[in-house]
């Protein structure tokens, strides 16, 4: 869910519109700045801890919503480093990346999600952004229809294939 600026981010002139790359885009008539509204890179961790999957609930979410540990990738950070940083910030856990689950477009939020399976260790302590967490045995985990739910679905499918 991105916000299109009304003024140029370089010179503060009101933005107009022009075609660029075959699409109409907000553009500055003064300095030629073009606002491309590129997706934000997000990292996600399917956290496996002591045999369970740990799902987290953001403080802004309804009480029944839980999801993967996620966060925005920072400048100069690899996706692997970013997902381990988010794990430490949100659950105070150390982790090791087991595998890349996949890369997913989340159009509603204008994000590109890079999801990893992460094996974690330590004692869970909630970070400032979280209201709670829950532990789910992998055989009870159910994917949800949006956001990181596709990563959960793909992880479960790969897991059942590898256990046969």
N, C-alpha and C positions, 0 to 999 in steps of 0.2 A: 504494500500500500504506500506508494510514493506520492510525494507532493511536488507538483510542478511550480517552480518559482515564477513570480510575476515580473521580477526585475533581474537584469543581468548580474550574474555572480562576479563578474570582473569589473564592470563600470557603473552599475546601478541604473542603467537605462531601462525603461519598460521594454519587455520582450515582445517581439512580434512573432511571426511564423514564416517559415520557408521550407521548401522541400530539400531534404538532404538524405541521400541513400535511398531515394524512392519513397520516403515517408515525410509527412508534415511534422516539423519539429519546432519547438520554441527556440527562437534565435534572436540575437541582438542586432538591430539595424546599425548600431554605432561601431561596435568592435568585432563583429562576426563570431562572437561566442555562440555555440550551439549546445543546448541542453539535451543530451541523449537519453537520460533516464535509464541508464544501464542497471541490471539487477545487482543487488547487494549479495556478496558471497557470505554464506552462513555455514558453519560447521555443526555437525550433529553427532552425538555419541550414543549408540545403543550400549549401555553400561551393563556389563555382567559382573556381579559382585557376590561372592560366596554362593554361587550356583543360581542366583536369581537375576532377573533383569530389574534394574532400578529406574523407575519413571519419576519425573519431577513435575511439580506444579508451580507455575509462575504466580507471583502475588496478584497479578491482574486477571487471572483466569477464574472461571467458575470452579466451585469446590469439586466437581466431578471430573474436571479435565486434568489429565496427566499426559506427559509426552517425553520425548528424548531430551537429554541435556543438549542445549543449543546455544549458539552465540555468534556474533559477527566476527569474521576474520579481520584481524588487525593488520595495518600496513607493515610490511616487512616480515610477516609471519607465514610459515608454511601452514597448509591445512592441518597437517599432523600435529604441529606445535600448537595450533589454535584449539584443536579439539581437546588436547591434554590440558591446556590452560583453562578452558571452560570447565572441565571436569574438576580441576583443583578449586577454581573460584566458586562453583555452584554446590559441590558436594564435599569438598576438602579431601578428595581421594586422589591417590596416585594411580596412574594407568599405563597400560601398554597397549599399543594398537595391535589388534589381532588381524584385521583386514579392512580394506575399503569395501563398504556395502554397495555404494553407488552414488551417482550424482543426479539430483532431481530438481526440476523446475517447479517453483511454487509461485505461480503467476499472480495469485491474489495479493501476495505481499511483495511482489517484484523481487524475489530472492532466488538464488541458485544454491541449493543445499548439497553439501558434500558430507555424506554420512559414513561413519566408521563403526565397526564393532570394537569396543574397548573393554579389556579385562582390567578391573580395578581392585585396589587393595587399600586397606586403612579403615578408619572409623568415619562414618558419614556425619558431617556437620553441615547444616544448611547455610548457604551463602545469602547475601542480602536480597537477591532477586527472587528467592524461592519461598513459597508458603508451606511446602510440604513435599514429601516423596512417598512412594510405595514400592514394595518389592513384589515382583510377580514371577512365579516359576515359568520358565520358558514354554512349557507345554500348556500354560493357561493364558499366555500373551496373545492378544488379538489386535490386529492392525486397525487403524482408524482411517477415515476416508480422505483426509487432506494433510498437507504439510509433510511431516516425517513419517506418516503412516505407510507410505509406499516402501520406505527403507525397512520398516518393521516386517512388512509382507515379504520383501525380498530376502531378508535375513532368515525368517522362518522357513521359506522355501528352500534356501541353500542348506539350512541346518537339517531339514528332514531328508534331503537328498544325501547329505554326507553321513547320516546315521543309518542308512539302509545298507 
